[in-house]
Amino acid sequence: MKQVISLLQEQVKMLTQENQELKERVNQLESRINKNSTNSHKPPSTDGFRKPIQNSRVKTGKKPGAQDGHKGTTLKMIDNPDLVIEHPVQGLCSCGCNLAELPVSKIRRNQVIELVPRLIEIIEHRSEIKVCSCGRVHAGDGQIASAPVSYGGRLKALAVYFSQYEYIPFDRLQELFHDLFNLRISDGVLVDSNELCYENLEVTESEIKDRLLASVVSHFDETGIRCNKKLEWAHVCSTQNFTHLEMNPNRGRKAMDAIGILPNFKGVAIHDRYKSYDSYEMEHGFCNAHLLRDLKGISKPSRTWSKQMHSLLCTAKKFKEEGRMDPVMITKVEARYNLIVKAGFEKEPEPKPCKKGRLKKSEAWLLLEMFRDHQNEVLRFVTNPTVPFDNNQAERDFRMLKLRQKISGGFRTRLGGAIFCRIRSYISTLRKQGHPVLESIHQAMIGKPVSFAEVLPTG
């Protein structure tokens, strides 16, 4: 009888352990299924057509639209219109007076902004050619073209603008040129225009990289994109004033070394904790927006430390925005941070060895280890006034690349990807510094792009 009881006890122990392991496995699978762009590093494109997911923003209670005190804008009249049309008063009054003979007491003005009937003009250059008595041929100064009829620089710049800034595919762009200008522009002209702009921006790209190297704080990120039927990676380095995009077949250090910014950067690098960044000796700052999503992903009623850490980071962000982050407050934040991490380790179940001998760490335990080992990187935005709370600057600079991918897919060739990244870097930098985009593209087409060498570096 004792042997039967002992056997049953052993069997109950084994089944209990197996049941516990199965519960943990179910929790892991459910957690994986429930992950989305708000509680993990997954992009919003993977959310699908499910019910819209609420973001992490706190509602302000403000009504939609302009707030009280907002200064509106309206169209303003100009002093020198291109065309003036007079509307005289003519005819007879009911009393029989001739209105044309009366003096004008007042002029009522109103201006209409309109397209001109013909949006292009054909310019013909006629250069005299004279032959000297000595036999030498002399020609008058004029535009030298490779063909009797060619497209001008502004028209080509507009094609680049629509292609690389508005992301209009070639087929639709050709339809647009036909509807607007009655021109049937070819694929070859569009391709050549983009390549010419790309080649003329080589020095400008180097200037942008130099300014980023001199920045106090720079944002770094990478995202996958299809190119030549393969997965390649677009890398971004950006600040409030500059943007540099570049594509590479690799994601990690090999690509970062080839781009050449990170190996020589001496400022603070803000990124999303991708491991390859750790191999560079510099000050690092983690994107706390990603950490908030990670904390939300592991949150449950019994796990109070994740909610406390989430609240601490949000409160520290608010205090910094309000200018209340003085040395005393920094000390309080760091002390509270350490207490939350310590309490988390006390409440989380310790990792157990798995079949291969390694410790099987839960997602929450790994996140706690990150908070413990990288406190300086997590709280860099607290201790350094120039460091932002998140890496949204890099995310915003990637947004147009993802939009282009959504409209036209990937790139057929690596040259096409390189052309887009260089021209997009130029356009993004232009917009950040307030330069007119179309005119600046035209300057690049004629070999005189906007120079950013004199702009002071900023974080």
C-alpha positions as CSV (number, residue, x, y, z in Angstrom):
1,M,0.0,0.0,0.0
2,K,2.8,2.4,0.9
3,Q,4.4,1.8,-2.5
4,V,1.2,2.7,-4.3
5,I,0.9,5.9,-2.3
6,S,4.5,6.8,-3.0
7,L,4.0,6.1,-6.7
8,L,0.8,8.2,-6.8
9,Q,2.6,11.1,-4.9
10,E,5.4,11.0,-7.4
11,Q,2.9,11.0,-10.3
12,V,1.0,14.0,-8.8
13,K,4.3,15.8,-8.4
14,M,5.3,15.1,-12.0
15,L,1.8,16.1,-13.3
16,T,1.9,19.3,-11.2
17,Q,5.2,20.3,-12.6
18,E,4.1,19.5,-16.2
19,N,0.9,21.5,-15.6
20,Q,2.9,24.5,-14.4
21,E,5.1,24.3,-17.4
22,L,2.1,24.1,-19.7
23,K,0.6,27.2,-18.0
24,E,3.8,29.1,-18.6
25,R,3.8,28.0,-22.2
26,V,0.2,29.1,-22.7
27,N,0.9,32.5,-21.1
28,Q,3.9,33.0,-23.4
29,L,1.8,32.1,-26.5
30,E,-1.0,34.3,-25.5
31,S,1.4,37.2,-24.8
32,R,2.9,36.7,-28.3
33,I,-0.6,36.7,-29.9
34,N,-1.6,39.9,-28.1
35,K,1.4,41.9,-29.0
36,N,0.9,44.9,-31.3
37,S,2.4,48.2,-32.0
38,T,1.4,49.7,-28.6
39,N,2.9,47.1,-26.3
40,S,6.0,45.9,-28.3
41,H,8.5,46.9,-31.0
42,K,6.1,45.6,-33.8
43,P,5.4,48.2,-36.4
44,P,1.8,49.5,-36.9
45,S,1.6,47.8,-40.3
46,T,1.4,44.4,-38.5
47,D,-1.8,45.4,-36.6
48,G,-4.0,44.4,-39.5
49,F,-7.7,45.2,-39.7
50,R,-8.5,44.5,-36.1
51,K,-10.3,47.0,-33.8
52,P,-8.2,50.2,-33.6
53,I,-5.7,50.1,-30.8
54,Q,-5.6,52.9,-28.3
55,N,-2.2,54.6,-28.1
56,S,-0.3,55.6,-24.9
57,R,-1.2,59.3,-25.1
58,V,-3.0,60.8,-22.2
59,K,-6.2,62.7,-23.1
60,T,-5.9,66.4,-22.5
61,G,-9.6,67.2,-22.6
62,K,-9.2,69.8,-25.3
63,K,-11.8,70.0,-28.1
64,P,-10.7,69.2,-31.7
65,G,-9.6,72.1,-33.8
66,A,-7.9,75.4,-33.0
67,Q,-7.7,76.3,-29.3
68,D,-8.6,79.7,-27.7
69,G,-6.0,82.3,-28.5
70,H,-4.9,80.6,-31.7
71,K,-4.0,83.2,-34.4
72,G,-5.6,82.1,-37.6
73,T,-4.3,82.8,-41.1
74,T,-6.0,84.0,-44.2
75,L,-5.2,85.0,-47.7
76,K,-3.6,88.5,-48.0
77,M,-3.7,90.9,-50.9
78,I,-0.5,91.9,-52.6
79,D,0.5,95.4,-53.8
80,N,1.7,94.4,-57.3
81,P,-0.7,91.9,-59.0
82,D,0.4,90.4,-62.3
83,L,-2.8,91.4,-64.1
84,V,-5.3,94.2,-63.3
85,I,-8.8,94.1,-64.9
86,E,-10.8,97.3,-64.7
87,H,-14.6,97.2,-64.3
88,P,-16.0,100.7,-65.1
89,V,-19.5,101.8,-64.3
90,Q,-21.5,102.4,-67.5
91,G,-25.1,103.0,-68.6
92,L,-27.8,105.3,-67.3
93,C,-29.2,105.8,-63.8
94,S,-32.9,105.6,-63.3
95,C,-32.9,109.3,-63.1
96,G,-31.4,109.5,-66.5
97,C,-27.9,110.5,-65.5
98,N,-25.0,109.1,-67.6
99,L,-23.0,107.0,-65.1
100,A,-19.8,107.1,-67.3
101,E,-19.5,110.9,-66.7
102,L,-19.6,110.7,-62.9
103,P,-16.4,110.9,-60.9
104,V,-15.1,107.7,-59.2
105,S,-15.7,107.9,-55.5
106,K,-14.1,104.6,-54.5
107,I,-12.4,101.6,-55.9
108,R,-13.3,98.1,-54.5
109,R,-10.5,95.7,-54.9
110,N,-10.6,91.9,-54.8
111,Q,-7.8,89.5,-56.0
112,V,-8.1,86.0,-57.4
113,I,-5.3,83.5,-57.3
114,E,-5.5,81.6,-60.6
115,L,-3.4,79.4,-62.8
116,V,-2.2,80.9,-66.1
117,P,-3.7,79.2,-69.2
118,R,-0.3,78.1,-70.4
119,L,2.0,76.8,-67.7
120,I,5.1,76.5,-69.8
121,E,6.9,78.6,-72.4
122,I,9.0,77.6,-75.3
123,I,12.3,79.5,-75.4
124,E,14.3,79.5,-78.6
125,H,18.0,80.3,-78.5
126,R,19.4,81.8,-81.7
127,S,23.2,82.0,-81.7
128,E,25.0,83.7,-84.5
129,I,27.8,81.9,-86.2
130,K,30.5,83.8,-88.0
131,V,33.6,82.7,-89.9
132,C,36.7,84.9,-89.7
133,S,38.9,85.5,-92.7
134,C,41.5,83.3,-91.0
135,G,39.1,80.4,-91.0
136,R,38.1,80.4,-87.3
137,V,34.4,79.9,-86.5
138,H,32.9,82.0,-83.8
139,A,29.5,81.5,-82.2
140,G,27.4,83.7,-80.0
141,D,26.9,82.9,-76.4
142,G,23.9,80.8,-75.9
143,Q,22.5,77.7,-74.2
144,I,24.4,74.6,-75.5
145,A,22.1,71.6,-75.8
146,S,22.7,68.1,-77.0
147,A,19.5,68.1,-79.1
148,P,17.5,70.7,-81.0
149,V,14.7,70.4,-78.5
150,S,15.3,69.6,-74.8
151,Y,13.6,70.1,-71.4
152,G,14.8,72.9,-69.2
153,G,16.2,72.6,-65.7
154,R,13.0,73.8,-63.9
155,L,10.9,71.3,-65.7
156,K,13.3,68.5,-64.8
157,A,13.4,69.8,-61.2
158,L,9.6,69.6,-61.1
159,A,9.8,66.0,-62.3
160,V,12.2,65.1,-59.5
161,Y,10.0,67.0,-57.0
162,F,6.9,65.0,-58.0
163,S,8.9,61.7,-58.1
164,Q,11.0,61.9,-55.0
165,Y,9.0,64.3,-52.8
166,E,5.4,63.6,-53.7
167,Y,6.0,59.9,-54.5
168,I,4.1,59.9,-57.8
169,P,4.8,56.8,-59.9
170,F,6.2,57.3,-63.4
171,D,3.0,56.3,-65.2
172,R,0.9,58.8,-63.2
173,L,3.6,61.4,-63.4
174,Q,3.6,61.2,-67.2
175,E,-0.2,61.6,-67.2
176,L,0.2,64.6,-64.9
177,F,2.7,66.3,-67.3
178,H,0.4,65.6,-70.2
179,D,-2.7,67.1,-68.5
180,L,-0.8,70.2,-67.1
181,F,1.7,70.9,-69.9
182,N,0.5,68.9,-72.9
183,L,3.9,67.1,-72.8
184,R,4.5,63.4,-73.3
185,I,7.6,63.0,-71.1
186,S,9.4,59.7,-71.4
187,D,10.7,57.3,-68.7
188,G,14.2,58.0,-69.8
189,V,13.9,61.7,-69.1
190,L,12.5,61.0,-65.6
191,V,15.2,58.5,-64.8
192,D,18.0,60.8,-66.1
193,S,16.6,63.8,-64.1
194,N,16.7,61.8,-60.9
195,E,20.2,60.5,-61.6
196,L,21.5,64.0,-62.4
197,C,20.1,65.3,-59.1
198,Y,21.6,62.4,-57.3
199,E,25.0,62.9,-58.7
200,N,25.0,66.7,-58.0
201,L,24.2,66.1,-54.4
202,E,27.2,64.0,-53.6
203,V,29.1,66.8,-51.9
204,T,25.9,68.0,-50.2
205,E,25.5,64.5,-48.7
206,S,29.1,64.7,-47.3
207,E,28.2,68.1,-45.8
208,I,25.2,66.7,-44.0
209,K,27.2,63.8,-42.6
210,D,29.8,66.2,-41.3
211,R,27.2,68.3,-39.6
212,L,25.7,65.2,-38.0
213,L,29.1,64.1,-36.8
214,A,29.5,67.5,-35.0
215,S,26.1,67.3,-33.4
216,V,25.7,67.1,-29.6
217,V,22.8,64.6,-29.9
218,S,21.9,62.5,-32.9
219,H,19.1,59.9,-33.5
220,F,19.8,56.6,-35.1
221,D,17.5,53.9,-36.4
222,E,17.1,51.3,-39.1
223,T,14.2,49.7,-41.0
224,G,13.9,46.9,-43.5
225,I,12.8,47.5,-47.1
226,R,12.7,45.4,-50.3
227,C,15.3,46.1,-52.9
228,N,16.1,44.1,-55.9
229,K,13.8,41.3,-54.6
230,K,15.9,41.1,-51.4
231,L,15.6,42.5,-47.9
232,E,17.9,45.4,-47.3
233,W,18.1,48.0,-44.6
234,A,17.7,51.8,-44.6
235,H,19.7,53.5,-41.9
236,V,18.9,57.0,-40.6
237,C,20.9,59.5,-38.6
238,S,19.1,62.8,-37.9
239,T,18.8,65.8,-35.7
240,Q,16.3,68.7,-35.7
241,N,18.3,70.3,-38.6
242,F,19.7,67.5,-40.6
243,T,18.7,64.1,-42.0
244,H,20.9,61.4,-43.6
245,L,19.4,58.2,-45.1
246,E,21.4,55.4,-46.6
247,M,20.6,51.9,-47.7
248,N,22.8,48.8,-47.1
249,P,22.4,45.0,-47.4
250,N,23.2,44.7,-43.7
251,R,21.6,45.9,-40.6
252,G,24.3,45.7,-38.0
253,R,27.8,47.0,-37.4
254,K,29.0,46.2,-40.9
255,A,26.6,48.6,-42.4
256,M,27.1,51.2,-39.7
257,D,30.8,51.2,-40.3
258,A,30.3,51.5,-44.1
259,I,28.1,54.6,-43.6
260,G,30.8,56.2,-41.5
261,I,28.9,58.2,-38.9
262,L,28.7,56.1,-35.8
263,P,32.4,55.0,-35.8
264,N,33.5,58.7,-35.5
265,F,30.5,60.1,-33.5
266,K,31.4,61.6,-30.1
267,G,28.0,62.9,-29.0
268,V,25.0,61.2,-27.5
269,A,23.4,58.5,-29.7
270,I,19.7,58.0,-29.2
271,H,18.4,54.6,-30.4
272,D,16.1,51.7,-29.8
273,R,18.6,49.4,-27.9
274,Y,19.6,47.4,-31.0
275,K,22.7,45.4,-29.9
276,S,25.1,46.6,-32.6
277,Y,25.0,50.2,-31.2
278,D,26.7,48.9,-28.0
279,S,29.9,48.2,-29.8
280,Y,30.5,52.0,-30.3
281,E,32.2,53.9,-27.5
282,M,30.0,56.9,-26.9
283,E,27.2,58.0,-24.6
284,H,23.9,56.2,-25.4
285,G,20.3,57.2,-24.7
286,F,17.5,54.7,-25.0
287,C,14.1,55.5,-26.6
288,N,11.7,55.5,-23.6
289,A,8.7,55.4,-25.9
290,H,9.8,51.8,-26.7
291,L,10.3,51.1,-23.0
292,L,6.8,52.3,-22.2
293,R,5.4,49.9,-24.8
294,D,7.5,47.0,-23.4
295,L,6.2,47.8,-19.9
296,K,2.7,47.8,-21.2
297,G,3.2,44.5,-22.9
298,I,4.2,42.7,-19.7
299,S,1.7,44.5,-17.4
300,K,-0.8,42.5,-15.4
301,P,-2.6,43.2,-12.1
302,S,-0.1,41.3,-9.9
303,R,2.9,43.0,-11.6
304,T,2.9,46.4,-9.9
305,W,6.5,47.3,-10.6
306,S,5.9,47.6,-14.3
307,K,3.1,50.1,-13.7
308,Q,5.3,52.0,-11.2
309,M,8.1,52.2,-13.7
310,H,5.7,53.4,-16.5
311,S,4.4,56.1,-14.2
312,L,7.9,57.2,-13.1
313,L,9.1,57.6,-16.7
314,C,6.0,59.6,-17.7
315,T,6.3,61.8,-14.6
316,A,10.0,62.5,-15.2
317,K,9.2,63.4,-18.8
318,K,6.5,65.8,-17.6
319,F,8.8,67.4,-15.0
320,K,11.5,68.0,-17.6
321,E,9.0,69.6,-20.0
322,E,7.9,71.9,-17.2
323,G,11.4,72.9,-16.3
324,R,11.3,71.2,-12.9
325,M,14.2,68.8,-13.4
326,D,16.7,70.2,-11.0
327,P,19.5,68.2,-9.2
328,V,17.2,67.5,-6.2
329,M,14.5,66.1,-8.5
330,I,17.1,64.0,-10.5
331,T,18.2,62.4,-7.2
332,K,14.6,61.6,-6.3
333,V,14.0,60.1,-9.7
334,E,17.1,57.9,-9.5
335,A,16.3,56.7,-6.0
336,R,12.7,55.8,-7.0
337,Y,14.0,54.1,-10.1
338,N,16.3,51.8,-8.0
339,L,13.5,51.0,-5.6
340,I,11.2,49.9,-8.4
341,V,13.9,47.7,-10.0
342,K,14.7,46.1,-6.6
343,A,11.1,45.4,-5.9
344,G,10.7,43.9,-9.3
345,F,13.4,41.4,-8.8
346,E,11.9,40.4,-5.4
347,K,8.5,39.8,-6.9
348,E,9.4,38.1,-10.2
349,P,10.0,34.3,-10.1
350,E,13.7,33.6,-10.6
351,P,14.8,31.9,-13.8
352,K,15.1,28.2,-13.8
353,P,17.5,26.0,-15.8
354,C,16.1,24.6,-19.0
355,K,16.9,21.3,-20.7
356,K,20.1,22.7,-22.2
357,G,21.4,24.0,-18.9
358,R,20.8,27.7,-19.6
359,L,18.6,29.8,-17.4
360,K,15.1,30.3,-18.9
361,K,14.4,34.0,-18.3
362,S,11.0,35.5,-18.7
363,E,10.3,38.6,-20.7
364,A,9.7,40.6,-17.5
365,W,13.0,39.3,-16.0
366,L,14.9,40.3,-19.1
367,L,13.3,43.8,-19.0
368,L,14.3,44.1,-15.3
369,E,17.9,43.2,-16.1
370,M,17.9,45.9,-18.8
371,F,16.6,48.5,-16.3
372,R,19.2,47.4,-13.8
373,D,22.2,47.3,-16.2
374,H,21.4,50.4,-18.2
375,Q,20.1,52.9,-15.8
376,N,22.3,55.7,-17.2
377,E,21.0,55.1,-20.7
378,V,17.4,54.9,-19.7
379,L,17.6,58.1,-17.6
380,R,19.9,60.0,-19.9
381,F,17.0,62.3,-20.7
382,V,16.8,63.2,-17.0
383,T,20.5,63.9,-16.4
384,N,21.3,65.5,-19.7
385,P,19.1,68.5,-20.7
386,T,19.9,68.2,-24.4
387,V,18.8,64.5,-24.6
388,P,15.1,63.9,-25.6
389,F,12.8,61.4,-24.0
390,D,12.4,59.2,-27.1
391,N,13.7,58.5,-30.5
392,N,10.7,60.0,-32.4
393,Q,13.0,62.2,-34.5
394,A,14.4,59.2,-36.3
395,E,10.9,57.6,-36.5
396,R,9.5,60.8,-38.2
397,D,12.4,60.9,-40.7
398,F,11.7,57.3,-41.6
399,R,8.0,58.0,-42.1
400,M,8.3,59.3,-45.7
401,L,10.4,56.2,-46.7
402,K,7.6,53.9,-45.4
403,L,5.0,56.0,-47.2
404,R,7.0,55.7,-50.4
405,Q,7.2,51.9,-49.8
406,K,3.4,51.8,-49.2
407,I,2.7,53.6,-52.5
408,S,5.3,52.0,-54.8
409,G,6.6,49.0,-52.9
410,G,10.4,48.5,-52.7
411,F,13.1,49.5,-55.1
412,R,14.0,47.5,-58.3
413,T,17.7,48.3,-58.1
414,R,20.1,49.4,-55.4
415,L,20.8,52.6,-57.5
416,G,17.1,53.4,-57.2
417,G,17.3,53.1,-53.5
418,A,20.5,55.1,-53.3
419,I,18.9,57.9,-55.4
420,F,15.9,58.1,-53.2
421,C,17.8,58.1,-49.9
422,R,20.3,60.9,-51.0
423,I,17.6,63.1,-52.5
424,R,15.3,62.5,-49.5
425,S,18.1,63.4,-47.2
426,Y,18.5,66.7,-49.0
427,I,14.7,67.4,-49.1
428,S,14.3,66.6,-45.4
429,T,17.2,68.8,-44.4
430,L,15.8,71.6,-46.6
431,R,12.4,71.4,-44.9
432,K,13.9,71.4,-41.4
433,Q,15.8,74.6,-42.2
434,G,13.0,76.4,-44.0
435,H,14.4,76.3,-47.5
436,P,12.0,76.2,-50.5
437,V,12.0,72.6,-51.8
438,L,11.3,73.0,-55.5
439,E,13.7,75.9,-56.0
440,S,16.4,74.1,-54.0
441,I,16.0,71.0,-56.2
442,H,16.3,73.2,-59.3
443,Q,19.6,74.6,-57.8
444,A,20.8,71.0,-57.4
445,M,19.9,70.2,-61.0
446,I,22.1,73.0,-62.3
447,G,25.0,72.0,-60.0
448,K,24.5,74.6,-57.3
449,P,22.7,72.9,-54.4
450,V,22.0,74.6,-51.1
451,S,25.1,74.5,-48.9
452,F,24.6,73.4,-45.3
453,A,28.3,73.9,-44.3
454,E,27.6,77.2,-42.5
455,V,24.7,75.9,-40.3
456,L,25.6,75.5,-36.7
457,P,25.2,71.9,-35.4
458,T,22.3,71.3,-32.9
459,G,21.0,68.3,-31.1
